[in-house]
Amino acid sequence: MNKYYPLVSADLVLVNTEGRALELDFQSLCQIAHDTQASTSGISQRALKACSDIMNHFTRWRGDAEDGSLDKAILECRQISQSVLGRLDKEAIGDLTIYNADCAPEAKLWAIGHW
């Protein structure tokens, strides 16, 4: 027996883009820190310290999301991650990707997938 119910109301939830970016930064740092082939390298140790600092800073955060303190804590944690990963905003990423039409026909390097 099929029953149908009308949709009376719906809540739209937007993702906090800075919070999501912090999550991705933290995952990247954890992968760098726990890489078995480079566990004693300098970048691995810096990534591990950055992970620890982010966890400590975010754990000490106390406040309500309505007064902007959560956004401030997320931005401070992203600055900690940028000390290892570098700037990851749109302008910095755009500076890394340069298209040169003169060498495009000669390009032979392709990378697909993940390791």
N, CA, C and O atoms as CSV, one atom per row, in Angstrom:
chain,resi,resn,atom,element,x,y,z
A,1,MET,N,N,0.839,-1.178,0.000
A,1,MET,CA,C,0.000,0.000,0.000
A,1,MET,C,C,0.888,1.247,0.000
A,1,MET,O,O,1.724,1.409,0.889
A,2,ASN,N,N,0.718,2.104,-0.963
A,2,ASN,CA,C,1.511,3.311,-1.093
A,2,ASN,C,C,0.843,4.460,-0.355
A,2,ASN,O,O,-0.365,4.676,-0.459
A,3,LYS,N,N,1.662,5.189,0.392
A,3,LYS,CA,C,1.166,6.378,1.081
A,3,LYS,C,C,2.009,7.566,0.629
A,3,LYS,O,O,3.222,7.445,0.451
A,4,TYR,N,N,1.384,8.671,0.453
A,4,TYR,CA,C,2.063,9.879,0.026
A,4,TYR,C,C,1.880,10.943,1.099
A,4,TYR,O,O,0.793,11.111,1.652
A,5,TYR,N,N,2.969,11.659,1.381
A,5,TYR,CA,C,2.921,12.721,2.371
A,5,TYR,C,C,3.382,14.016,1.708
A,5,TYR,O,O,4.370,14.011,0.973
A,6,PRO,N,N,2.699,15.103,1.947
A,6,PRO,CA,C,3.123,16.370,1.332
A,6,PRO,C,C,4.326,16.956,2.078
A,6,PRO,O,O,4.450,16.820,3.296
A,7,LEU,N,N,5.191,17.600,1.326
A,7,LEU,CA,C,6.322,18.301,1.918
A,7,LEU,C,C,5.861,19.695,2.315
A,7,LEU,O,O,5.519,20.514,1.461
A,8,VAL,N,N,5.853,19.953,3.601
A,8,VAL,CA,C,5.357,21.221,4.103
A,8,VAL,C,C,6.476,22.246,4.217
A,8,VAL,O,O,6.297,23.409,3.856
A,9,SER,N,N,7.609,21.824,4.709
A,9,SER,CA,C,8.728,22.758,4.838
A,9,SER,C,C,10.041,22.001,4.660
A,9,SER,O,O,10.107,20.787,4.859
A,10,ALA,N,N,11.067,22.727,4.290
A,10,ALA,CA,C,12.397,22.138,4.109
A,10,ALA,C,C,13.434,23.152,4.567
A,10,ALA,O,O,13.288,24.353,4.340
A,11,ASP,N,N,14.467,22.662,5.207
A,11,ASP,CA,C,15.567,23.517,5.643
A,11,ASP,C,C,16.735,23.338,4.689
A,11,ASP,O,O,17.121,22.215,4.366
A,12,LEU,N,N,17.286,24.444,4.248
A,12,LEU,CA,C,18.475,24.413,3.406
A,12,LEU,C,C,19.686,24.631,4.298
A,12,LEU,O,O,19.726,25.581,5.080
A,13,VAL,N,N,20.653,23.768,4.184
A,13,VAL,CA,C,21.866,23.858,4.983
A,13,VAL,C,C,23.029,24.090,4.041
A,13,VAL,O,O,23.253,23.314,3.112
A,14,LEU,N,N,23.762,25.151,4.282
A,14,LEU,CA,C,24.920,25.476,3.461
A,14,LEU,C,C,26.185,25.033,4.177
A,14,LEU,O,O,26.296,25.150,5.397
A,15,VAL,N,N,27.117,24.534,3.421
A,15,VAL,CA,C,28.386,24.091,3.980
A,15,VAL,C,C,29.249,25.314,4.275
A,15,VAL,O,O,29.323,26.239,3.466
A,16,ASN,N,N,29.891,25.313,5.420
A,16,ASN,CA,C,30.858,26.351,5.747
A,16,ASN,C,C,32.106,26.072,4.917
A,16,ASN,O,O,32.837,25.122,5.198
A,17,THR,N,N,32.354,26.886,3.906
A,17,THR,CA,C,33.432,26.603,2.962
A,17,THR,C,C,34.811,26.660,3.635
A,17,THR,O,O,35.685,25.856,3.311
A,18,GLU,N,N,35.007,27.582,4.547
A,18,GLU,CA,C,36.290,27.648,5.247
A,18,GLU,C,C,36.471,26.440,6.157
A,18,GLU,O,O,37.578,25.916,6.281
A,19,GLY,N,N,35.395,25.998,6.791
A,19,GLY,CA,C,35.464,24.803,7.627
A,19,GLY,C,C,35.764,23.564,6.798
A,19,GLY,O,O,36.545,22.708,7.214
A,20,ARG,N,N,35.156,23.470,5.645
A,20,ARG,CA,C,35.415,22.341,4.741
A,20,ARG,C,C,36.856,22.390,4.233
A,20,ARG,O,O,37.513,21.354,4.124
A,21,ALA,N,N,37.346,23.587,3.923
A,21,ALA,CA,C,38.731,23.724,3.473
A,21,ALA,C,C,39.697,23.332,4.589
A,21,ALA,O,O,40.734,22.723,4.325
A,22,LEU,N,N,39.364,23.678,5.834
A,22,LEU,CA,C,40.201,23.273,6.964
A,22,LEU,C,C,40.215,21.758,7.107
A,22,LEU,O,O,41.256,21.172,7.406
A,23,GLU,N,N,39.076,21.124,6.897
A,23,GLU,CA,C,39.018,19.661,6.969
A,23,GLU,C,C,39.930,19.030,5.904
A,23,GLU,O,O,40.656,18.078,6.188
A,24,LEU,N,N,39.884,19.561,4.697
A,24,LEU,CA,C,40.736,19.034,3.627
A,24,LEU,C,C,42.210,19.300,3.902
A,24,LEU,O,O,43.058,18.451,3.626
A,25,ASP,N,N,42.519,20.478,4.445
A,25,ASP,CA,C,43.897,20.782,4.817
A,25,ASP,C,C,44.385,19.802,5.878
A,25,ASP,O,O,45.502,19.291,5.797
A,26,PHE,N,N,43.542,19.546,6.872
A,26,PHE,CA,C,43.921,18.652,7.963
A,26,PHE,C,C,44.135,17.229,7.449
A,26,PHE,O,O,45.066,16.548,7.877
A,27,GLN,N,N,43.276,16.781,6.534
A,27,GLN,CA,C,43.456,15.454,5.956
A,27,GLN,C,C,44.766,15.372,5.176
A,27,GLN,O,O,45.473,14.367,5.252
A,28,SER,N,N,45.086,16.413,4.437
A,28,SER,CA,C,46.347,16.432,3.683
A,28,SER,C,C,47.542,16.393,4.619
A,28,SER,O,O,48.506,15.668,4.372
A,29,LEU,N,N,47.482,17.173,5.697
A,29,LEU,CA,C,48.575,17.183,6.657
A,29,LEU,C,C,48.735,15.820,7.328
A,29,LEU,O,O,49.857,15.361,7.541
A,30,CYS,N,N,47.623,15.177,7.659
A,30,CYS,CA,C,47.689,13.844,8.280
A,30,CYS,C,C,48.308,12.836,7.324
A,30,CYS,O,O,49.094,11.988,7.746
A,31,GLN,N,N,47.968,12.918,6.054
A,31,GLN,CA,C,48.548,11.995,5.079
A,31,GLN,C,C,50.048,12.232,4.923
A,31,GLN,O,O,50.819,11.284,4.776
A,32,ILE,N,N,50.453,13.484,4.956
A,32,ILE,CA,C,51.884,13.786,4.878
A,32,ILE,C,C,52.587,13.290,6.133
A,32,ILE,O,O,53.676,12.722,6.050
A,33,ALA,N,N,51.978,13.497,7.289
A,33,ALA,CA,C,52.611,13.123,8.556
A,33,ALA,C,C,52.725,11.617,8.723
A,33,ALA,O,O,53.692,11.138,9.317
A,34,HIS,N,N,51.768,10.867,8.218
A,34,HIS,CA,C,51.745,9.424,8.452
A,34,HIS,C,C,52.223,8.616,7.253
A,34,HIS,O,O,51.973,7.412,7.181
A,35,ASP,N,N,52.900,9.251,6.323
A,35,ASP,CA,C,53.446,8.528,5.181
A,35,ASP,C,C,54.571,7.622,5.680
A,35,ASP,O,O,55.512,8.097,6.316
A,36,THR,N,N,54.481,6.340,5.400
A,36,THR,CA,C,55.462,5.385,5.919
A,36,THR,C,C,56.841,5.559,5.304
A,36,THR,O,O,57.844,5.247,5.945
A,37,GLN,N,N,56.907,6.047,4.085
A,37,GLN,CA,C,58.202,6.204,3.427
A,37,GLN,C,C,58.939,7.460,3.880
A,37,GLN,O,O,60.159,7.544,3.736
A,38,ALA,N,N,58.231,8.417,4.415
A,38,ALA,CA,C,58.863,9.682,4.795
A,38,ALA,C,C,58.536,10.063,6.229
A,38,ALA,O,O,58.390,11.246,6.536
A,39,SER,N,N,58.419,9.074,7.114
A,39,SER,CA,C,57.994,9.382,8.480
A,39,SER,C,C,59.045,10.154,9.269
A,39,SER,O,O,58.715,10.787,10.271
A,40,THR,N,N,60.298,10.113,8.838
A,40,THR,CA,C,61.336,10.848,9.556
A,40,THR,C,C,61.795,12.097,8.806
A,40,THR,O,O,62.748,12.752,9.228
A,41,SER,N,N,61.134,12.431,7.709
A,41,SER,CA,C,61.552,13.609,6.942
A,41,SER,C,C,61.106,14.887,7.647
A,41,SER,O,O,60.236,14.867,8.517
A,42,GLY,N,N,61.713,15.976,7.256
A,42,GLY,CA,C,61.390,17.265,7.870
A,42,GLY,C,C,59.967,17.698,7.592
A,42,GLY,O,O,59.291,18.207,8.487
A,43,ILE,N,N,59.496,17.506,6.364
A,43,ILE,CA,C,58.134,17.920,6.021
A,43,ILE,C,C,57.114,17.086,6.781
A,43,ILE,O,O,56.054,17.588,7.156
A,44,SER,N,N,57.429,15.810,7.011
A,44,SER,CA,C,56.526,14.946,7.763
A,44,SER,C,C,56.425,15.412,9.216
A,44,SER,O,O,55.336,15.431,9.790
A,45,GLN,N,N,57.544,15.781,9.798
A,45,GLN,CA,C,57.539,16.260,11.184
A,45,GLN,C,C,56.825,17.606,11.304
A,45,GLN,O,O,56.106,17.847,12.274
A,46,ARG,N,N,57.026,18.481,10.315
A,46,ARG,CA,C,56.321,19.770,10.326
A,46,ARG,C,C,54.810,19.566,10.187
A,46,ARG,O,O,54.023,20.255,10.835
A,47,ALA,N,N,54.412,18.614,9.337
A,47,ALA,CA,C,52.987,18.332,9.160
A,47,ALA,C,C,52.387,17.764,10.435
A,47,ALA,O,O,51.265,18.118,10.800
A,48,LEU,N,N,53.118,16.887,11.118
A,48,LEU,CA,C,52.628,16.327,12.373
A,48,LEU,C,C,52.463,17.410,13.434
A,48,LEU,O,O,51.475,17.412,14.169
A,49,LYS,N,N,53.420,18.327,13.520
A,49,LYS,CA,C,53.308,19.431,14.481
A,49,LYS,C,C,52.141,20.342,14.128
A,49,LYS,O,O,51.421,20.801,15.015
A,50,ALA,N,N,51.950,20.607,12.834
A,50,ALA,CA,C,50.822,21.448,12.416
A,50,ALA,C,C,49.501,20.777,12.772
A,50,ALA,O,O,48.571,21.449,13.218
A,51,CYS,N,N,49.404,19.460,12.583
A,51,CYS,CA,C,48.180,18.733,12.973
A,51,CYS,C,C,47.930,18.875,14.461
A,51,CYS,O,O,46.805,19.132,14.891
A,52,SER,N,N,48.978,18.708,15.238
A,52,SER,CA,C,48.849,18.837,16.692
A,52,SER,C,C,48.435,20.251,17.092
A,52,SER,O,O,47.576,20.433,17.955
A,53,ASP,N,N,49.048,21.246,16.461
A,53,ASP,CA,C,48.699,22.639,16.775
A,53,ASP,C,C,47.253,22.954,16.396
A,53,ASP,O,O,46.557,23.655,17.131
A,54,ILE,N,N,46.803,22.444,15.262
A,54,ILE,CA,C,45.421,22.679,14.841
A,54,ILE,C,C,44.457,22.043,15.831
A,54,ILE,O,O,43.469,22.661,16.227
A,55,MET,N,N,44.744,20.813,16.229
A,55,MET,CA,C,43.877,20.128,17.206
A,55,MET,C,C,43.837,20.887,18.527
A,55,MET,O,O,42.768,21.078,19.106
A,56,ASN,N,N,45.004,21.320,19.004
A,56,ASN,CA,C,45.044,22.053,20.274
A,56,ASN,C,C,44.325,23.387,20.175
A,56,ASN,O,O,43.587,23.765,21.084
A,57,HIS,N,N,44.534,24.097,19.083
A,57,HIS,CA,C,43.900,25.413,18.933
A,57,HIS,C,C,42.377,25.278,18.814
A,57,HIS,O,O,41.631,26.054,19.410
A,58,PHE,N,N,41.938,24.312,18.059
A,58,PHE,CA,C,40.499,24.160,17.866
A,58,PHE,C,C,39.834,23.597,19.117
A,58,PHE,O,O,38.676,23.918,19.384
A,59,THR,N,N,40.529,22.771,19.891
A,59,THR,CA,C,39.970,22.228,21.128
A,59,THR,C,C,39.816,23.318,22.174
A,59,THR,O,O,38.846,23.322,22.932
A,60,ARG,N,N,40.774,24.249,22.219
A,60,ARG,CA,C,40.693,25.336,23.201
A,60,ARG,C,C,39.633,26.364,22.865
A,60,ARG,O,O,39.264,27.183,23.707
A,61,TRP,N,N,39.139,26.324,21.632
A,61,TRP,CA,C,38.140,27.300,21.220
A,61,TRP,C,C,36.865,27.094,22.027
A,61,TRP,O,O,36.347,25.981,22.115
A,62,ARG,N,N,36.377,28.153,22.599
A,62,ARG,CA,C,35.110,28.129,23.328
A,62,ARG,C,C,34.311,29.331,22.861
A,62,ARG,O,O,34.830,30.446,22.806
A,63,GLY,N,N,33.078,29.112,22.533
A,63,GLY,CA,C,32.269,30.233,22.091
A,63,GLY,C,C,31.094,29.762,21.277
A,63,GLY,O,O,30.844,28.566,21.131
A,64,ASP,N,N,30.388,30.719,20.759
A,64,ASP,CA,C,29.200,30.436,19.988
A,64,ASP,C,C,29.444,30.839,18.545
A,64,ASP,O,O,30.138,31.817,18.268
A,65,ALA,N,N,28.870,30.078,17.633
A,65,ALA,CA,C,29.074,30.342,16.208
A,65,ALA,C,C,28.439,31.655,15.774
A,65,ALA,O,O,28.794,32.191,14.724
A,66,GLU,N,N,27.523,32.173,16.548
A,66,GLU,CA,C,26.804,33.378,16.132
A,66,GLU,C,C,27.626,34.654,16.298
A,66,GLU,O,O,27.351,35.648,15.625
A,67,ASP,N,N,28.620,34.650,17.174
A,67,ASP,CA,C,29.387,35.876,17.374
A,67,ASP,C,C,30.648,35.946,16.508
A,67,ASP,O,O,31.423,36.895,16.623
A,68,GLY,N,N,30.857,34.956,15.650
A,68,GLY,CA,C,31.981,34.980,14.732
A,68,GLY,C,C,33.247,34.358,15.267
A,68,GLY,O,O,34.255,34.318,14.562
A,69,SER,N,N,33.226,33.871,16.494
A,69,SER,CA,C,34.446,33.292,17.054
A,69,SER,C,C,34.804,31.966,16.400
A,69,SER,O,O,35.982,31.617,16.325
A,70,LEU,N,N,33.815,31.224,15.927
A,70,LEU,CA,C,34.101,29.976,15.227
A,70,LEU,C,C,34.820,30.258,13.908
A,70,LEU,O,O,35.779,29.569,13.562
A,71,ASP,N,N,34.362,31.260,13.182
A,71,ASP,CA,C,35.018,31.626,11.921
A,71,ASP,C,C,36.455,32.080,12.171
A,71,ASP,O,O,37.358,31.762,11.397
A,72,LYS,N,N,36.658,32.825,13.257
A,72,LYS,CA,C,38.000,33.285,13.596
A,72,LYS,C,C,38.903,32.102,13.936
A,72,LYS,O,O,40.060,32.066,13.518
A,73,ALA,N,N,38.385,31.140,14.688
A,73,ALA,CA,C,39.176,29.955,15.047
A,73,ALA,C,C,39.519,29.135,13.806
A,73,ALA,O,O,40.633,28.624,13.691
A,74,ILE,N,N,38.583,29.006,12.889
A,74,ILE,CA,C,38.835,28.255,11.658
A,74,ILE,C,C,39.904,28.954,10.822
A,74,ILE,O,O,40.787,28.292,10.277
A,75,LEU,N,N,39.839,30.277,10.714
A,75,LEU,CA,C,40.853,31.012,9.945
A,75,LEU,C,C,42.231,30.899,10.583
A,75,LEU,O,O,43.232,30.790,9.875
A,76,GLU,N,N,42.294,30.924,11.910
A,76,GLU,CA,C,43.580,30.769,12.581
A,76,GLU,C,C,44.146,29.365,12.364
A,76,GLU,O,O,45.354,29.199,12.198
A,77,CYS,N,N,43.276,28.363,12.366
A,77,CYS,CA,C,43.723,26.995,12.108
A,77,CYS,C,C,44.182,26.837,10.661
A,77,CYS,O,O,45.130,26.100,10.389
A,78,ARG,N,N,43.522,27.516,9.739
A,78,ARG,CA,C,43.953,27.456,8.337
A,78,ARG,C,C,45.310,28.123,8.161
A,78,ARG,O,O,46.102,27.690,7.323
A,79,GLN,N,N,45.594,29.171,8.936
A,79,GLN,CA,C,46.915,29.802,8.871
A,79,GLN,C,C,47.997,28.849,9.359
A,79,GLN,O,O,49.113,28.851,8.840
A,80,ILE,N,N,47.665,28.028,10.368
A,80,ILE,CA,C,48.613,27.024,10.843
A,80,ILE,C,C,48.887,26.015,9.733
A,80,ILE,O,O,50.036,25.634,9.504
A,81,SER,N,N,47.831,25.583,9.042
A,81,SER,CA,C,48.028,24.603,7.964
A,81,SER,C,C,48.797,25.205,6.795
A,81,SER,O,O,49.534,24.496,6.110
A,82,GLN,N,N,48.632,26.505,6.559
A,82,GLN,CA,C,49.340,27.152,5.456
A,82,GLN,C,C,50.830,27.288,5.735
A,82,GLN,O,O,51.614,27.503,4.810
A,83,SER,N,N,51.233,27.165,7.001
A,83,SER,CA,C,52.660,27.208,7.305
A,83,SER,C,C,53.386,26.000,6.715
A,83,SER,O,O,54.592,26.061,6.478
A,84,VAL,N,N,52.660,24.901,6.477
A,84,VAL,CA,C,53.247,23.705,5.871
A,84,VAL,C,C,52.842,23.587,4.405
A,84,VAL,O,O,53.687,23.348,3.543
A,85,LEU,N,N,51.559,23.752,4.124
A,85,LEU,CA,C,51.044,23.523,2.777
A,85,LEU,C,C,51.227,24.712,1.845
A,85,LEU,O,O,51.201,24.549,0.625
A,86,GLY,N,N,51.407,25.886,2.393
A,86,GLY,CA,C,51.476,27.088,1.573
A,86,GLY,C,C,50.076,27.646,1.339
A,86,GLY,O,O,49.081,27.078,1.788
A,87,ARG,N,N,50.022,28.765,0.631
A,87,ARG,CA,C,48.722,29.385,0.352
A,87,ARG,C,C,47.933,28.508,-0.599
A,87,ARG,O,O,48.475,27.992,-1.576
A,88,LEU,N,N,46.648,28.340,-0.311
A,88,LEU,CA,C,45.803,27.501,-1.152
A,88,LEU,C,C,44.567,28.247,-1.640
A,88,LEU,O,O,43.561,27.619,-1.970
A,89,ASP,N,N,44.626,29.575,-1.692
A,89,ASP,CA,C,43.481,30.317,-2.212
A,89,ASP,C,C,43.510,30.287,-3.738
A,89,ASP,O,O,44.463,29.783,-4.334
A,90,LYS,N,N,42.480,30.819,-4.362
A,90,LYS,CA,C,42.342,30.732,-5.819
A,90,LYS,C,C,43.468,31.443,-6.556
A,90,LYS,O,O,43.923,30.963,-7.594
A,91,GLU,N,N,43.925,32.579,-6.035
A,91,GLU,CA,C,44.997,33.306,-6.720
A,91,GLU,C,C,46.306,32.539,-6.668
A,91,GLU,O,O,47.030,32.487,-7.662
A,92,ALA,N,N,46.624,31.937,-5.513
A,92,ALA,CA,C,47.882,31.190,-5.389
A,92,ALA,C,C,47.865,29.951,-6.275
A,92,ALA,O,O,48.879,29.621,-6.891
A,93,ILE,N,N,46.735,29.265,-6.349
A,93,ILE,CA,C,46.633,28.088,-7.198
A,93,ILE,C,C,46.692,28.509,-8.666
A,93,ILE,O,O,47.283,27.811,-9.490
A,94,GLY,N,N,46.084,29.644,-8.992
A,94,GLY,CA,C,46.148,30.154,-10.358
A,94,GLY,C,C,47.564,30.500,-10.784
A,94,GLY,O,O,47.909,30.370,-11.959
A,95,ASP,N,N,48.397,30.944,-9.828
A,95,ASP,CA,C,49.792,31.243,-10.146
A,95,ASP,C,C,50.590,29.976,-10.447
A,95,ASP,O,O,51.584,30.025,-11.171
A,96,LEU,N,N,50.159,28.841,-9.894
A,96,LEU,CA,C,50.869,27.583,-10.136
A,96,LEU,C,C,50.566,26.998,-11.508
A,96,LEU,O,O,51.398,26.297,-12.084
A,97,THR,N,N,49.403,27.277,-12.023
A,97,THR,CA,C,49.010,26.707,-13.307
A,97,THR,C,C,49.166,27.758,-14.390
A,97,THR,O,O,48.443,28.754,-14.416
A,98,ILE,N,N,50.090,27.530,-15.257
A,98,ILE,CA,C,50.377,28.463,-16.347
A,98,ILE,C,C,50.228,27.701,-17.659
A,98,ILE,O,O,50.793,26.619,-17.821
A,99,TYR,N,N,49.479,28.257,-18.580
A,99,TYR,CA,C,49.287,27.628,-19.883
A,99,TYR,C,C,50.118,28.375,-20.909
A,99,TYR,O,O,49.963,29.583,-21.091
A,100,ASN,N,N,50.992,27.656,-21.571
A,100,ASN,CA,C,51.829,28.231,-22.607
A,100,ASN,C,C,51.439,27.560,-23.925
A,100,ASN,O,O,51.702,26.373,-24.113
A,101,ALA,N,N,50.825,28.295,-24.822
A,101,ALA,CA,C,50.336,27.724,-26.080
A,101,ALA,C,C,51.471,27.263,-26.981
A,101,ALA,O,O,51.267,26.381,-27.814
A,102,ASP,N,N,52.674,27.840,-26.836
A,102,ASP,CA,C,53.792,27.459,-27.693
A,102,ASP,C,C,54.287,26.043,-27.410
A,102,ASP,O,O,54.693,25.332,-28.329
A,103,CYS,N,N,54.253,25.630,-26.136
A,103,CYS,CA,C,54.779,24.299,-25.811
A,103,CYS,C,C,53.675,23.260,-25.655
A,103,CYS,O,O,53.970,22.102,-25.360
A,104,ALA,N,N,52.428,23.635,-25.841
A,104,ALA,CA,C,51.332,22.678,-25.673
A,104,ALA,C,C,51.401,21.494,-26.634
A,104,ALA,O,O,51.147,20.371,-26.199
A,105,PRO,N,N,51.732,21.675,-27.920
A,105,PRO,CA,C,51.811,20.499,-28.802
A,105,PRO,C,C,52.920,19.521,-28.416
A,105,PRO,O,O,52.825,18.332,-28.721
A,106,GLU,N,N,53.969,20.004,-27.750
A,106,GLU,CA,C,55.087,19.155,-27.377
A,106,GLU,C,C,54.916,18.497,-26.010
A,106,GLU,O,O,55.756,17.693,-25.607
A,107,ALA,N,N,53.855,18.822,-25.301
A,107,ALA,CA,C,53.672,18.291,-23.946
A,107,ALA,C,C,53.427,16.791,-23.998
A,107,ALA,O,O,52.583,16.319,-24.760
A,108,LYS,N,N,54.167,16.045,-23.185
A,108,LYS,CA,C,54.072,14.589,-23.175
A,108,LYS,C,C,53.734,14.040,-21.791
A,108,LYS,O,O,53.613,12.824,-21.638
A,109,LEU,N,N,53.580,14.874,-20.799
A,109,LEU,CA,C,53.375,14.438,-19.423
A,109,LEU,C,C,51.897,14.401,-19.094
A,109,LEU,O,O,51.189,15.392,-19.273
A,110,TRP,N,N,51.426,13.247,-18.609
A,110,TRP,CA,C,50.036,13.081,-18.200
A,110,TRP,C,C,50.017,12.445,-16.817
A,110,TRP,O,O,50.839,11.581,-16.514
A,111,ALA,N,N,49.089,12.870,-15.989
A,111,ALA,CA,C,48.945,12.265,-14.664
A,111,ALA,C,C,47.448,12.067,-14.404
A,111,ALA,O,O,46.675,13.025,-14.395
A,112,ILE,N,N,47.064,10.827,-14.195
A,112,ILE,CA,C,45.665,10.501,-13.952
A,112,ILE,C,C,45.604,9.564,-12.762
A,112,ILE,O,O,46.408,8.638,-12.654
A,113,GLY,N,N,44.660,9.799,-11.875
A,113,GLY,CA,C,44.471,8.910,-10.733
A,113,GLY,C,C,45.179,9.437,-9.507
A,113,GLY,O,O,45.547,10.610,-9.441
A,114,HIS,N,N,45.363,8.573,-8.549
A,114,HIS,CA,C,46.045,8.941,-7.322
A,114,HIS,C,C,46.922,7.781,-6.876
A,114,HIS,O,O,46.736,6.650,-7.325
A,115,TRP,N,N,47.852,8.049,-6.015
A,115,TRP,CA,C,48.813,7.016,-5.613
A,115,TRP,C,C,48.293,6.210,-4.510
A,115,TRP,O,O,48.969,5.293,-4.043
